[in-house]
Amino acid sequence: RGKVPPVGQKLIQRLQQTKPLESPVDEALVSLMVASSWLSDRLERALQGLDVSMAQYNVLRILGGAQPHGHPRCEVARRMIDRAPDVTRLLDRLESRGLVARERDAQDARRSRARITPAGVDVLHRATAALGAVDAEVAKRLTTPEQRELSRLCEALFGPDVE
C-alpha cells in the first residue's frame, strides 16, 4: 500500500484545514461523519439507475428476508438501518410502484402487513448487485482484518443503544 500518512492527515486535507482537530474524539467523530458521507454518496449513486433510494432498498431488503409473510409497519420501522419516521410513506411509494403489497394482518385487523412482491424481489436483486460495486470498492481500500476492526469499532459506538 505504500507509505501511510499519519492518522488525521487525510482528514485535515479533506477539510482543507491548516491545523489538526482539537482532540482525538473530535478527529474520530469528524472522520466517521466524512466516511459516512462518502459511503452514502457511493450507495445512492449505485442505486440511481434503479430509481430506488437507500431507504426504499432497506425496506425491500427487510421484506425480502421476511418472505412470504412480510412484516407490520412497526416491525419494518424497528429493523431499518436509518430509523425513518416516514415508514408509512416509504411503503406507500413502494406499493404504488408494485414493489410491495399490503393487506390486513390476520391476527390483528387494526394493522396491515407489508410483503415484497415478485417485482420487488426483482428490484431487490438488481439493487443488491449494483451495491456489490460499493462492496468491492471498500474491499479494495480495507483488508479483511481492517473490515472486522471497523465493524467492531462501530458496534462499540452503537452497541449500548441497541433496542
MARGU-791385 format. One record per residue (C-alpha): residue number from 1; residue in three letters; y negated, z negated, x negated. Coordinates in steps of 0.2 Angstrom, whole numbers, plus 5000, padded with zeros to 4 digits. Layout:
BEGIN
+------+------+------+------+------+
: resi : resn :   py :   pz :   px :
+------+------+------+------+------+
:  NUM :  ala :    Y :    Z :    X :
...
+------+------+------+------+------+
//
This chain:
BEGIN
+------+------+------+------+------+
: resi : resn :   py :   pz :   px :
+------+------+------+------+------+
:    1 :  arg : 5000 : 5000 : 5000 :
:    2 :  gly : 4988 : 4999 : 4985 :
:    3 :  lys : 4976 : 4985 : 4982 :
:    4 :  val : 4972 : 4974 : 4997 :
:    5 :  pro : 4954 : 4969 : 4998 :
:    6 :  pro : 4950 : 4950 : 5001 :
:    7 :  val : 4953 : 4943 : 5018 :
:    8 :  gly : 4937 : 4946 : 5029 :
:    9 :  gln : 4930 : 4960 : 5018 :
:   10 :  lys : 4935 : 4974 : 5030 :
:   11 :  leu : 4928 : 4964 : 5044 :
:   12 :  ile : 4911 : 4962 : 5036 :
:   13 :  gln : 4912 : 4981 : 5033 :
:   14 :  arg : 4916 : 4985 : 5051 :
:   15 :  leu : 4902 : 4974 : 5057 :
:   16 :  gln : 4891 : 4980 : 5044 :
:   17 :  gln : 4886 : 4963 : 5038 :
:   18 :  thr : 4880 : 4958 : 5021 :
:   19 :  lys : 4887 : 4940 : 5021 :
:   20 :  pro : 4904 : 4933 : 5027 :
:   21 :  leu : 4905 : 4924 : 5044 :
:   22 :  glu : 4901 : 4905 : 5045 :
:   23 :  ser : 4919 : 4898 : 5045 :
:   24 :  pro : 4937 : 4904 : 5044 :
:   25 :  val : 4939 : 4901 : 5063 :
:   26 :  asp : 4924 : 4912 : 5066 :
:   27 :  glu : 4931 : 4925 : 5055 :
:   28 :  ala : 4948 : 4924 : 5063 :
:   29 :  leu : 4942 : 4925 : 5081 :
:   30 :  val : 4930 : 4939 : 5077 :
:   31 :  ser : 4944 : 4948 : 5068 :
:   32 :  leu : 4955 : 4946 : 5083 :
:   33 :  met : 4942 : 4952 : 5095 :
:   34 :  val : 4939 : 4968 : 5084 :
:   35 :  ala : 4958 : 4971 : 5083 :
:   36 :  ser : 4960 : 4969 : 5102 :
:   37 :  ser : 4946 : 4981 : 5105 :
:   38 :  trp : 4954 : 4993 : 5093 :
:   39 :  leu : 4971 : 4991 : 5102 :
:   40 :  ser : 4963 : 4993 : 5119 :
:   41 :  asp : 4955 : 5009 : 5114 :
:   42 :  arg : 4971 : 5017 : 5107 :
:   43 :  leu : 4981 : 5011 : 5123 :
:   44 :  glu : 4968 : 5018 : 5135 :
:   45 :  arg : 4967 : 5035 : 5126 :
:   46 :  ala : 4986 : 5036 : 5125 :
:   47 :  leu : 4986 : 5035 : 5144 :
:   48 :  gln : 4971 : 5046 : 5148 :
:   49 :  gly : 4981 : 5062 : 5152 :
:   50 :  leu : 4992 : 5052 : 5165 :
:   51 :  asp : 4977 : 5046 : 5175 :
:   52 :  val : 4983 : 5028 : 5174 :
:   53 :  ser : 4974 : 5013 : 5167 :
:   54 :  met : 4982 : 4999 : 5157 :
:   55 :  ala : 4981 : 4988 : 5171 :
:   56 :  gln : 4990 : 5001 : 5183 :
:   57 :  tyr : 5003 : 5004 : 5169 :
:   58 :  asn : 5005 : 4985 : 5168 :
:   59 :  val : 5009 : 4984 : 5187 :
:   60 :  leu : 5021 : 4999 : 5186 :
:   61 :  arg : 5030 : 4990 : 5171 :
:   62 :  ile : 5031 : 4974 : 5181 :
:   63 :  leu : 5038 : 4983 : 5197 :
:   64 :  gly : 5049 : 4994 : 5186 :
:   65 :  gly : 5058 : 4978 : 5180 :
:   66 :  ala : 5059 : 4971 : 5197 :
:   67 :  gln : 5069 : 4986 : 5205 :
:   68 :  pro : 5075 : 4988 : 5218 :
:   69 :  his : 5067 : 4973 : 5227 :
:   70 :  gly : 5050 : 4973 : 5220 :
:   71 :  his : 5038 : 4958 : 5220 :
:   72 :  pro : 5025 : 4950 : 5231 :
:   73 :  arg : 5007 : 4952 : 5226 :
:   74 :  cys : 5006 : 4934 : 5219 :
:   75 :  glu : 5021 : 4937 : 5208 :
:   76 :  val : 5013 : 4953 : 5201 :
:   77 :  ala : 4997 : 4944 : 5198 :
:   78 :  arg : 5006 : 4930 : 5189 :
:   79 :  arg : 5015 : 4942 : 5177 :
:   80 :  met : 5000 : 4953 : 5172 :
:   81 :  ile : 4995 : 4953 : 5154 :
:   82 :  asp : 4977 : 4953 : 5158 :
:   83 :  arg : 4975 : 4942 : 5173 :
:   84 :  ala : 4966 : 4954 : 5185 :
:   85 :  pro : 4958 : 4946 : 5200 :
:   86 :  asp : 4959 : 4963 : 5210 :
:   87 :  val : 4978 : 4965 : 5210 :
:   88 :  thr : 4977 : 4970 : 5229 :
:   89 :  arg : 4965 : 4984 : 5224 :
:   90 :  leu : 4977 : 4990 : 5210 :
:   91 :  leu : 4991 : 4990 : 5222 :
:   92 :  asp : 4981 : 4999 : 5235 :
:   93 :  arg : 4976 : 5013 : 5222 :
:   94 :  leu : 4994 : 5015 : 5216 :
:   95 :  glu : 5001 : 5015 : 5234 :
:   96 :  ser : 4988 : 5029 : 5238 :
:   97 :  arg : 4995 : 5039 : 5224 :
:   98 :  gly : 5013 : 5037 : 5230 :
:   99 :  leu : 5017 : 5027 : 5214 :
:  100 :  val : 5020 : 5010 : 5224 :
:  101 :  ala : 5026 : 5006 : 5241 :
:  102 :  arg : 5023 : 4990 : 5251 :
:  103 :  glu : 5032 : 4983 : 5265 :
:  104 :  arg : 5033 : 4966 : 5274 :
:  105 :  asp : 5043 : 4953 : 5265 :
:  106 :  ala : 5059 : 4949 : 5274 :
:  107 :  gln : 5059 : 4930 : 5270 :
:  108 :  asp : 5040 : 4928 : 5274 :
:  109 :  ala : 5032 : 4941 : 5286 :
:  110 :  arg : 5014 : 4934 : 5281 :
:  111 :  arg : 5016 : 4943 : 5264 :
:  112 :  ser : 5021 : 4960 : 5258 :
:  113 :  arg : 5032 : 4965 : 5244 :
:  114 :  ala : 5027 : 4980 : 5232 :
:  115 :  arg : 5041 : 4991 : 5225 :
:  116 :  ile : 5039 : 5005 : 5212 :
:  117 :  thr : 5043 : 5022 : 5220 :
:  118 :  pro : 5053 : 5037 : 5211 :
:  119 :  ala : 5036 : 5045 : 5207 :
:  120 :  gly : 5030 : 5028 : 5200 :
:  121 :  val : 5046 : 5027 : 5189 :
:  122 :  asp : 5042 : 5045 : 5183 :
:  123 :  val : 5024 : 5040 : 5178 :
:  124 :  leu : 5030 : 5023 : 5170 :
:  125 :  his : 5042 : 5033 : 5159 :
:  126 :  arg : 5029 : 5046 : 5154 :
:  127 :  ala : 5016 : 5032 : 5151 :
:  128 :  thr : 5029 : 5022 : 5140 :
:  129 :  ala : 5032 : 5037 : 5130 :
:  130 :  ala : 5014 : 5040 : 5127 :
:  131 :  leu : 5011 : 5022 : 5122 :
:  132 :  gly : 5025 : 5025 : 5109 :
:  133 :  ala : 5012 : 5033 : 5098 :
:  134 :  val : 5002 : 5017 : 5098 :
:  135 :  asp : 5018 : 5008 : 5093 :
:  136 :  ala : 5021 : 5020 : 5079 :
:  137 :  glu : 5003 : 5018 : 5073 :
:  138 :  val : 5004 : 4999 : 5072 :
:  139 :  ala : 5021 : 5000 : 5064 :
:  140 :  lys : 5013 : 5011 : 5050 :
:  141 :  arg : 5000 : 4998 : 5047 :
:  142 :  leu : 5011 : 4982 : 5048 :
:  143 :  thr : 5028 : 4978 : 5041 :
:  144 :  thr : 5041 : 4971 : 5052 :
:  145 :  pro : 5038 : 4953 : 5045 :
:  146 :  glu : 5019 : 4955 : 5047 :
:  147 :  gln : 5023 : 4961 : 5065 :
:  148 :  arg : 5033 : 4945 : 5068 :
:  149 :  glu : 5020 : 4934 : 5060 :
:  150 :  leu : 5006 : 4942 : 5071 :
:  151 :  ser : 5017 : 4938 : 5086 :
:  152 :  arg : 5019 : 4920 : 5080 :
:  153 :  leu : 5001 : 4918 : 5077 :
:  154 :  cys : 4996 : 4925 : 5094 :
:  155 :  glu : 5008 : 4914 : 5103 :
:  156 :  ala : 5001 : 4899 : 5094 :
:  157 :  leu : 4984 : 4903 : 5102 :
:  158 :  phe : 4990 : 4907 : 5120 :
:  159 :  gly : 5007 : 4897 : 5120 :
:  160 :  pro : 5000 : 4880 : 5125 :
:  161 :  asp : 4992 : 4888 : 5141 :
:  162 :  val : 5007 : 4897 : 5147 :
:  163 :  glu : 5010 : 4893 : 5165 :
+------+------+------+------+------+
//
